[in-house]
């Protein structure tokens, strides 16, 4: 079982349908739930509803109680009371499940890796120079081979079919965006993580902000999954950034959030700890000593 195996493990749009049905109708028998979601239109050999339900039960989003499918109590209250609320909040919940330690224990395994194939792929994509990255399947597979120290033992992708699925999941989970072209951009994921990052409500130093972001989204700079991927790369093919430099992907997100007013960046000369936001070829953009949350608006 791996998340990027679309044939056997389902798609996120199918997951949305299942969640909306359970929020709207409450716990359902498995067959009843599948029928309520349009199961009659799937064949027995290619039942994405059944496969997606099985996989995300194993991953912890769904549960079984008294013979009925339920939403896990750990996530039920987070989804809200309406199907529309649930669909809006679902990416944040799915992201936390996909990045959880228990679903990434077999990080370099090909089979039975649960969400590790997704985490590996996202961490590797986020580690690249996002302004020069060619995200076509052919070029990504070549780049993977060039960068890995031992591509025989450690692989980012099991086969080329993983890449279309990875691009779709990165869009849904907020680590990429689509428009004129698909680009790596973790702005949406980082925005969703801001309440946890600023749990105290206080301003953080630049290094502390990056560290907190990595603890919540471990595919970002300094995160546990990112570190495992970076450790498998050849420095001759992937120049390792010096301490204090922020990757182009995370720099892009931080600057976008600053420009939209979700955070405020500062660089004070009397502070010791700073991080440097970078663009292409690790070109320095600006130094950041502190990051503050957006001010809370007072009710009138």
Secondary structure, DSSP 8 states (H G I E B T S, - for coil): -BTT-HHHH--HHHHHHHHHHHHHH-SB-HHHHHHHTTGGGS-STT-HHHHHHHHHHHTTSEEEETTEEEE-HHHHHHH-SSHHHHHHHHHHHHHHHHTSGGGSSSTT-SSS-BTHHHHHHHHHHHTS-TTT---SHHHHHHHHHHHBS-TTT--S-SSTHHHHHHHHHHHHTTSEE-SSS-EE--HHHHHHHHHHHTTTSS-EEHHHHHHHHHHHSTTSTT-HHHHHHHHTB-TTTS----TTEE-HHHHHHHHHHHHHTSEEEE--TT-S--EEEE-GGG-EEEEESEEEE-------
